[in-house]
C-alpha cells in the first residue's frame, strides 16, 4: 500500500492509476476517500497518471492530533507535500465539493504545482 510521510506531519494513503501521462490529482469532498473516484479511473488513467489520496482524517490517512487543523490551508499543504514527494511536477487538479476549496487553496499557495484546475 502506498503511503507518504508528509512534511505536514501526516502519513497519507494514496493510489496512482495509469502508467504514463501528465499527473492528475483528484481531491474529494468531506468524508470521502480515494474510492470516490473509482468510476472515473478507467477513462482518466488511459491518458493521465491519476493520483487519488485519502485526505487528512479519512480513509487510511492518519488523523491529526488536533481536529481543528483540518482547514483548507492544511489540506492544501498536505496535497502540495504529496505532489512534492511524488516528484511529478505540476499536476492537473480536480476538486469536488470541499475538494474544490482545497484545490483553489493549493493553486493560490503553490501555483508551481497546479497546471490546471477543475472545480465541481
N, C-alpha and C positions, 0 to 999 in steps of 0.2 A: 504494500500500500504506500502510495507516495505522500509523504509529509514534508513540510518545510518548516524549519525553525526560523521564524521571522525576527527581524530586529526590533519589532514591537513587543517581543516577549511571548508571543503565542506560538503554538505548534499547530500549523494549518494543514488540514487534509485537502488535497486537490486531485483532480484527474486531468489527463491530457488525452484528447481524442484526435486522431489524424496524425499522419507521419510527416507531412510537409505543408508548406504554405505559410502565409503570414499568421502570427498569433492572433487569437480572438478570445478575449476574456469575457465570460458571462457572469454577471452579478445578479443574484436573485433578491427577492423581497423578504419581508420579515418572516422569520421562522423557516425559510426554505433552505434546502441544501442542494448539493450537486444533482440530485435526482430530478429537480425541477426541469432540467434541460434535456432529458432523455429523448423526447420526441423530435428535437431539432438536430441532434447529433449526427444521424446518418447523412443528412444533406450537408451540414456545415463542415463536417470532418472530411468530406471529399475535396474541399477547396482550402480549408484553413486548419491550423493546429489549434484546436479548441481547448481552452483551459476552464474548468468548472470547479471552483473552490467551494468549500463549506465556510461561510463567514463566521466570524467570532461568535461563540455561544450556540452554534447549531452544528448538527451532524457530528463529525469526528474531530472537528477543530476544538481546541481547548477553550474553556470559558475563562474570561478574565476574572481575577480575584475580586475586582470591584465592578459590579454590573453597570455602574454609571459610566463606565468607559466605553460603552457601545454607541459612540457618536459617529456621525458621518465622517468626521475628520479621522477618527481612529480606524474606522473600517477602510477608508481610502488609503491610509498609511499601511494597513495590512496588505491591500491589493498591490500597492507600489512595492512593498518589500518582496512579495511573492514574484512579481514581474522582474525585479532586480535579481533575485536568486536564480530564476529560470534562465535569465540572460538572453531572451529572445528579442530584446529591443522593444520599440513601440508596438503596441497592440491595438487592434480594433476593440472597442469596449462596448458591450451592450448591458443595459440595466433594466430590470423590471421592478416596478413599484419602488420600494426602498433602495433597491439596487441602482435605480436611475439617479437618485440623490448621491449615492456613493460614487457612481461613475462621474457625475458632474464635479464632485469634490476632487476626485482623482485628476480629472482634466485641468482643474484650476490649480491644484497644488503641484502636480508633476506632469506638465504638458509634454515633456520629453518622452513620456511613456504611453501617450494616447495618440494613435494615428487617426481614429475617427470615433465618434460617439453615436450610439443608437439607444434612444431612451423610450421606454414603454411603460 
